[in-house]
Amino acid sequence: MTNIKYLEQSLPVAPLKIAALESCKGLGEKVNNHIVNFRKEAQTEILNSPLFANYHSDNFLIDCKCPRFGSGEAKGYIGESIRGSDLFLMVDVCNYNLTYTVNGFQNHMSPDDHYQDLKRIISAAQGKAHRVSVIMPFLYESRQHKRTKRESLDCALAMQELVDMGVENIITFDAHDPRVQNSIPLIGFDNFSPQYQFTKALLRAVPDLIIDKDHLMIVSPDEGAMHRAVYLSNVLGVDMGMFYKRRDYSTIVNGKNPIVAHEFLGSDLKGKDLIVIDDMISSGESMLDTAKELKDRGAKNVVVCCTFGLFTDGLEKFDDFNSQGYFDYVITTNLNYRSPELLKRSWYIEADMSKFTAAIINTLNHDVPIGNSLSPTEKIQTLLKKHKEQFE
């Protein structure tokens, strides 16, 4: 959590309120509990002054919902006063588990539906809240961040729309291409990475993991994820490798050019443990192909780390590849909806992001520098030091 010294040197921008939409209720509750507990422990004299009124609370979550009419149309509703508050809205646009009824037919909510609900709550809050910030872990339409021929630029348009509605900060995690923030150059855009949480979850699952150049390598499944692999390999002090995908650009299958082959660039990986890191698992086909290629090249153990585990084609193929020994674990965060079936899988590990998200909210509420206190580099180094001590 945020260093208390930073908080003592600055007042909150305004009383904190969190609007966790239905899609993000579970994560919102865990984030709220972390903030409540942290502020209860921060019993310094300055925090007890009248200037910090409403700083301590048993609950920062507000009552908000988007009820629907029989036609499928909806409205945003906030059930309590938010006047003068520093409001943070949390939404999971990938939560397909929620449903609504249209003329008697049940529909699962799409990212478009969740985005519309977000705008409804923003609309209900505007003119009342002191400041509105949006926490959208999976950035809406982030995969449509650039134009190829006659295509829409949905992500840029969505962010511009949020800015036009009065949103002052957009907080996301591991954006598919963070350069999309260029579409809103005058507004706060923060893109965080779960590298520390990945490392922590990995060492908990594999306590005997040896972290050095002779035993471990970080692998990027394609050129787009290379910056993630470069960072983690540098922090861990190990080598990295990369696959690049040869595609058939003469054909389009399911909206994309099919992959013909995976080519590996890097040093010899035979006998090494490998960490494959990327921003998301969608269908998982590309990631599973990568894991198989690594095993075929002599890898010892393969662990996949992805911020968002969507598993759009189900879990059966992952079960099959795991049973054949092509990978050992898949680590994803709890920033998006995970099905009960996924949580039961022996090969699945969850990296909890609730405490980190709480620290982000707490820090922004005080408008104190966010870089140093939330940087993963120092935390990873401390974690590695403790891990290596067990082998001495």
C-alpha positions as CSV (number, residue, x, y, z in Angstrom):
1,M,0.0,0.0,0.0
2,T,1.0,3.6,-0.4
3,N,3.7,5.0,1.9
4,I,2.1,6.9,4.8
5,K,4.7,9.7,4.6
6,Y,3.3,10.7,1.2
7,L,-0.2,10.9,2.5
8,E,0.8,13.0,5.5
9,Q,2.2,15.6,3.2
10,S,-1.0,16.1,1.2
11,L,-4.7,16.4,1.7
12,P,-7.1,14.2,-0.2
13,V,-8.5,15.9,-3.3
14,A,-12.0,15.2,-2.0
15,P,-13.8,12.5,0.0
16,L,-13.2,9.1,-1.7
17,K,-16.1,7.2,-3.3
18,I,-15.9,4.1,-5.4
19,A,-18.6,3.0,-7.9
20,A,-18.0,-0.6,-8.7
21,L,-20.4,-1.6,-11.5
22,E,-22.0,-5.0,-11.4
23,S,-19.4,-6.4,-13.8
24,C,-16.6,-5.5,-11.3
25,K,-18.4,-6.0,-7.9
26,G,-16.1,-8.8,-6.6
27,L,-12.9,-6.9,-7.3
28,G,-14.4,-3.6,-6.1
29,E,-15.3,-5.2,-2.7
30,K,-11.7,-6.5,-2.2
31,V,-10.3,-3.1,-3.2
32,N,-12.6,-1.4,-0.8
33,N,-11.6,-3.7,2.1
34,H,-7.9,-3.0,1.5
35,I,-8.5,0.8,1.6
36,V,-10.7,0.6,4.7
37,N,-8.1,-1.5,6.5
38,F,-5.2,0.7,5.4
39,R,-6.8,3.9,6.5
40,K,-7.8,2.4,9.8
41,E,-4.2,1.6,10.5
42,A,-3.1,5.1,9.5
43,Q,-3.9,6.6,12.9
44,T,-1.4,9.4,12.9
45,E,-2.2,12.8,14.5
46,I,-2.4,14.6,11.2
47,L,-4.9,12.1,9.7
48,N,-7.2,12.7,12.7
49,S,-7.5,16.4,12.1
50,P,-10.7,18.1,10.8
51,L,-8.9,18.5,7.4
52,F,-9.2,14.7,7.0
53,A,-12.9,14.5,7.7
54,N,-14.5,11.4,6.1
55,Y,-11.0,9.9,5.6
56,H,-11.8,6.9,7.7
57,S,-14.9,5.0,6.7
58,D,-16.2,1.4,7.0
59,N,-17.2,1.5,3.3
60,F,-16.2,3.6,0.3
61,L,-18.4,1.8,-2.2
62,I,-21.6,3.5,-3.3
63,D,-24.9,2.1,-4.4
64,C,-25.0,2.2,-8.2
65,K,-26.9,0.1,-10.8
66,C,-28.2,0.1,-14.4
67,P,-31.7,-1.3,-14.3
68,R,-33.3,-2.2,-17.7
69,F,-36.7,-1.7,-19.2
70,G,-38.4,-4.6,-21.0
71,S,-37.2,-3.3,-24.3
72,G,-33.6,-3.8,-23.2
73,E,-32.9,-0.1,-22.7
74,A,-31.3,1.0,-19.5
75,K,-30.6,3.9,-17.2
76,G,-27.8,4.7,-14.7
77,Y,-28.8,5.2,-11.1
78,I,-26.8,6.3,-8.0
79,G,-28.5,5.7,-4.7
80,E,-26.7,8.1,-2.5
81,S,-25.1,11.5,-2.5
82,I,-21.7,11.9,-4.2
83,R,-21.6,15.7,-4.2
84,G,-18.0,16.9,-3.9
85,S,-16.5,13.4,-3.9
86,D,-13.5,12.0,-5.7
87,L,-15.3,9.3,-7.6
88,F,-13.6,6.2,-9.0
89,L,-15.7,4.0,-11.4
90,M,-14.7,0.4,-11.8
91,V,-15.9,-1.7,-14.8
92,D,-14.9,-5.1,-16.3
93,V,-15.9,-4.9,-19.9
94,C,-15.1,-8.6,-20.4
95,N,-17.6,-10.0,-17.9
96,Y,-19.8,-12.1,-20.1
97,N,-21.4,-13.9,-17.2
98,L,-24.0,-11.1,-16.6
99,T,-27.2,-11.2,-18.5
100,Y,-30.3,-9.1,-19.3
101,T,-33.7,-9.7,-20.9
102,V,-35.0,-8.2,-24.1
103,N,-38.6,-9.1,-25.0
104,G,-38.3,-12.3,-23.1
105,F,-35.0,-13.3,-24.6
106,Q,-31.9,-13.5,-22.4
107,N,-28.7,-11.9,-23.7
108,H,-25.2,-12.1,-22.2
109,M,-23.6,-8.7,-21.8
110,S,-21.0,-7.8,-24.3
111,P,-18.1,-5.3,-23.9
112,D,-20.4,-2.8,-25.7
113,D,-23.1,-3.2,-23.1
114,H,-20.7,-2.7,-20.2
115,Y,-19.2,0.4,-21.9
116,Q,-22.7,1.8,-22.2
117,D,-23.4,1.1,-18.5
118,L,-20.2,2.9,-17.6
119,K,-21.3,6.0,-19.5
120,R,-24.7,5.9,-17.8
121,I,-23.1,6.0,-14.4
122,I,-20.8,8.8,-15.5
123,S,-23.8,10.7,-16.7
124,A,-25.6,10.2,-13.4
125,A,-22.5,11.5,-11.5
126,Q,-21.6,14.5,-13.6
127,G,-22.3,17.9,-12.0
128,K,-22.2,16.4,-8.6
129,A,-18.8,14.6,-8.1
130,H,-15.7,16.8,-7.7
131,R,-13.7,14.6,-10.0
132,V,-14.5,11.4,-12.0
133,S,-11.9,8.8,-12.7
134,V,-12.4,5.5,-14.6
135,I,-10.6,2.2,-13.7
136,M,-11.1,-0.1,-16.7
137,P,-8.6,-2.9,-16.3
138,F,-9.2,-4.3,-19.8
139,L,-9.2,-1.2,-21.9
140,Y,-12.4,-1.2,-24.0
141,E,-11.7,-2.0,-27.7
142,S,-8.0,-1.9,-27.0
143,R,-7.4,-4.5,-29.7
144,Q,-8.8,-2.1,-32.3
145,H,-6.2,0.5,-31.6
146,K,-5.0,1.1,-35.1
147,R,-6.6,1.3,-38.6
148,T,-6.0,-1.1,-41.4
149,K,-7.6,0.1,-44.6
150,R,-11.3,1.1,-44.0
151,E,-11.7,0.3,-40.3
152,S,-13.0,2.2,-37.3
153,L,-10.7,3.4,-34.5
154,D,-12.9,2.3,-31.7
155,C,-10.5,2.5,-28.7
156,A,-9.5,6.1,-29.5
157,L,-13.1,7.1,-30.1
158,A,-14.2,5.6,-26.8
159,M,-11.6,7.3,-24.8
160,Q,-12.4,10.7,-26.4
161,E,-16.0,10.1,-25.6
162,L,-15.1,9.5,-21.9
163,V,-13.1,12.7,-21.9
164,D,-16.0,14.7,-23.4
165,M,-18.2,13.4,-20.6
166,G,-15.9,14.9,-18.0
167,V,-13.6,12.0,-17.0
168,E,-10.3,13.3,-15.8
169,N,-8.3,10.1,-15.3
170,I,-8.4,6.7,-17.1
171,I,-6.6,3.9,-15.3
172,T,-6.0,0.6,-17.1
173,F,-3.7,-2.4,-16.9
174,D,-1.3,-3.8,-19.6
175,A,-3.1,-2.0,-22.5
176,H,-2.7,-3.9,-25.7
177,D,-1.0,-0.8,-27.2
178,P,-0.6,2.1,-24.7
179,R,0.2,4.5,-27.5
180,V,-3.6,4.8,-27.9
181,Q,-3.3,7.4,-25.1
182,N,-2.1,9.8,-27.8
183,S,-5.8,10.2,-28.7
184,I,-6.4,12.0,-25.3
185,P,-3.1,13.9,-24.8
186,L,-4.5,16.4,-22.2
187,I,-6.1,13.9,-19.9
188,G,-4.5,11.5,-17.3
189,F,-3.9,8.0,-18.6
190,D,-2.1,5.5,-16.4
191,N,-1.2,2.0,-17.7
192,F,0.0,-0.4,-15.0
193,S,1.7,-3.8,-15.3
194,P,1.3,-6.8,-13.0
195,Q,4.9,-8.0,-13.3
196,Y,5.4,-8.0,-9.5
197,Q,2.2,-9.9,-8.9
198,F,3.2,-12.5,-11.6
199,T,6.5,-13.0,-9.9
200,K,5.0,-13.4,-6.5
201,A,2.4,-15.9,-7.7
202,L,5.0,-17.9,-9.6
203,L,7.4,-18.2,-6.7
204,R,4.5,-19.3,-4.4
205,A,3.6,-22.0,-6.9
206,V,7.2,-23.0,-7.7
207,P,9.2,-22.4,-4.5
208,D,12.2,-24.2,-5.8
209,L,12.5,-22.2,-9.0
210,I,16.2,-21.3,-9.7
211,I,16.4,-17.7,-11.1
212,D,19.6,-17.3,-13.1
213,K,20.7,-17.3,-16.8
214,D,21.6,-21.0,-16.7
215,H,18.1,-22.2,-15.5
216,L,15.5,-19.6,-16.5
217,M,14.5,-17.7,-19.7
218,I,11.7,-15.2,-20.4
219,V,9.9,-15.7,-23.7
220,S,7.8,-13.3,-25.7
221,P,5.2,-15.1,-27.9
222,D,5.4,-12.4,-30.5
223,E,7.0,-9.1,-31.3
224,G,4.1,-7.1,-29.8
225,A,4.8,-8.5,-26.3
226,M,8.5,-8.1,-26.5
227,H,8.7,-5.0,-24.2
228,R,7.1,-7.0,-21.4
229,A,9.7,-9.8,-21.8
230,V,12.5,-7.3,-22.0
231,Y,11.5,-5.7,-18.7
232,L,11.0,-8.9,-16.8
233,S,14.2,-10.5,-18.1
234,N,16.2,-7.4,-17.1
235,V,14.7,-7.3,-13.6
236,L,15.3,-11.0,-13.0
237,G,18.7,-11.0,-14.6
238,V,18.0,-13.7,-17.2
239,D,18.0,-14.1,-21.0
240,M,15.0,-13.6,-23.2
241,G,13.8,-15.1,-26.4
242,M,11.1,-14.2,-28.9
243,F,8.8,-15.9,-31.3
244,Y,7.5,-14.2,-34.4
245,K,4.5,-15.3,-36.3
246,R,4.6,-16.1,-40.0
247,R,1.0,-15.4,-41.2
248,D,-0.8,-16.0,-44.5
249,Y,-1.7,-12.5,-45.4
250,S,-3.7,-13.7,-48.5
251,T,-6.4,-15.2,-46.2
252,I,-8.7,-13.9,-43.4
253,V,-10.1,-16.4,-40.9
254,N,-12.2,-15.1,-38.0
255,G,-11.2,-11.6,-38.8
256,K,-7.5,-12.1,-38.8
257,N,-4.7,-13.6,-41.0
258,P,-4.0,-17.2,-39.9
259,I,-0.6,-18.1,-38.4
260,V,1.4,-20.4,-40.6
261,A,4.4,-21.0,-38.3
262,H,6.2,-19.8,-35.2
263,E,9.8,-18.9,-35.6
264,F,12.0,-18.6,-32.4
265,L,14.8,-16.0,-31.9
266,G,17.0,-16.5,-28.9
267,S,19.7,-18.6,-27.3
268,D,19.5,-22.3,-26.5
269,L,16.6,-23.0,-24.2
270,K,17.2,-26.8,-23.7
271,G,16.7,-27.8,-20.1
272,K,15.6,-24.4,-18.9
273,D,12.5,-23.3,-17.2
274,L,10.6,-20.8,-19.3
275,I,8.2,-18.0,-18.5
276,V,6.0,-16.9,-21.5
277,I,4.5,-13.4,-20.9
278,D,1.8,-11.5,-22.8
279,D,-1.1,-9.2,-22.2
280,M,-4.0,-11.6,-22.8
281,I,-5.1,-15.1,-23.6
282,S,-8.1,-14.8,-26.0
283,S,-8.8,-18.1,-27.6
284,G,-5.4,-19.4,-26.4
285,E,-4.5,-21.0,-29.7
286,S,-1.4,-18.9,-30.3
287,M,-0.2,-19.3,-26.7
288,L,-0.7,-23.1,-26.7
289,D,1.2,-23.3,-30.0
290,T,4.1,-21.3,-28.4
291,A,4.2,-23.6,-25.4
292,K,4.3,-26.7,-27.6
293,E,7.1,-25.2,-29.7
294,L,9.1,-24.5,-26.6
295,K,8.6,-28.1,-25.3
296,D,9.6,-29.5,-28.6
297,R,12.8,-27.5,-28.4
298,G,13.7,-29.1,-25.1
299,A,12.3,-26.7,-22.5
300,K,12.1,-28.2,-19.0
301,N,9.0,-26.4,-17.6
302,V,6.8,-23.8,-19.2
303,V,4.7,-21.2,-17.2
304,V,2.4,-18.8,-19.1
305,C,1.7,-15.4,-17.5
306,C,-1.0,-13.2,-19.0
307,T,-2.8,-10.2,-17.4
308,F,-6.2,-11.2,-18.8
309,G,-7.3,-14.8,-19.2
310,L,-10.4,-14.7,-21.5
311,F,-10.4,-18.3,-22.7
312,T,-13.0,-17.5,-25.4
313,D,-12.8,-21.0,-26.9
314,G,-13.2,-22.8,-23.5
315,L,-10.7,-24.7,-21.4
316,E,-10.7,-28.2,-23.0
317,K,-7.7,-27.5,-25.2
318,F,-5.8,-26.2,-22.2
319,D,-6.6,-29.3,-20.3
320,D,-5.4,-31.4,-23.2
321,F,-2.1,-29.5,-23.6
322,N,-1.5,-29.6,-19.8
323,S,-2.1,-33.4,-19.6
324,Q,0.4,-33.8,-22.5
325,G,3.0,-31.8,-20.6
326,Y,3.3,-28.8,-22.9
327,F,2.9,-26.3,-20.1
328,D,2.8,-26.5,-16.3
329,Y,0.9,-23.4,-15.1
330,V,-1.1,-20.5,-16.5
331,I,-1.1,-17.4,-14.3
332,T,-3.6,-14.6,-14.9
333,T,-4.9,-11.8,-12.8
334,N,-8.3,-11.3,-11.2
335,L,-8.8,-8.0,-13.1
336,N,-11.4,-9.7,-15.3
337,Y,-14.2,-12.3,-14.8
338,R,-12.9,-15.9,-14.4
339,S,-15.4,-18.7,-14.6
340,P,-15.8,-21.1,-11.7
341,E,-14.6,-23.9,-14.0
342,L,-11.3,-22.1,-14.6
343,L,-10.7,-21.5,-10.8
344,K,-11.0,-25.3,-10.3
345,R,-8.2,-26.1,-12.7
346,S,-5.1,-27.5,-11.1
347,W,-2.9,-25.7,-13.7
348,Y,-4.5,-22.3,-13.1
349,I,-2.9,-19.7,-10.7
350,E,-4.4,-16.4,-9.9
351,A,-2.4,-13.2,-9.3
352,D,-4.4,-11.0,-7.0
353,M,-4.4,-7.3,-8.1
354,S,-6.8,-6.0,-5.5
355,K,-4.2,-4.6,-3.1
356,F,-2.3,-2.9,-5.9
357,T,-5.5,-1.4,-7.3
358,A,-6.4,-0.1,-3.9
359,A,-2.9,1.5,-3.6
360,I,-3.5,3.2,-7.0
361,I,-6.8,4.7,-5.9
362,N,-5.4,5.8,-2.5
363,T,-2.5,7.5,-4.1
364,L,-4.5,9.3,-6.8
365,N,-7.0,10.4,-4.1
366,H,-4.1,12.3,-2.5
367,D,-2.6,13.5,-5.8
368,V,0.8,12.4,-4.7
369,P,3.5,11.0,-7.0
370,I,2.5,7.5,-8.1
371,G,5.6,6.3,-9.9
372,N,8.0,5.6,-7.0
373,S,5.5,4.1,-4.6
374,L,3.9,1.7,-7.1
375,S,6.9,0.8,-9.2
376,P,7.3,-3.0,-9.4
377,T,11.1,-3.0,-9.9
378,E,12.1,-2.5,-6.3
379,K,9.4,-4.9,-5.0
380,I,10.6,-7.6,-7.4
381,Q,14.2,-7.2,-6.3
382,T,13.2,-7.5,-2.7
383,L,11.2,-10.6,-3.5
384,L,14.1,-12.1,-5.4
385,K,16.5,-11.5,-2.5
386,K,14.2,-13.3,-0.1
387,H,13.8,-16.2,-2.6
388,K,17.5,-16.6,-3.2
389,E,18.3,-16.7,0.5
390,Q,16.6,-20.1,0.8
391,F,19.3,-21.6,-1.5
392,E,22.2,-20.2,0.5
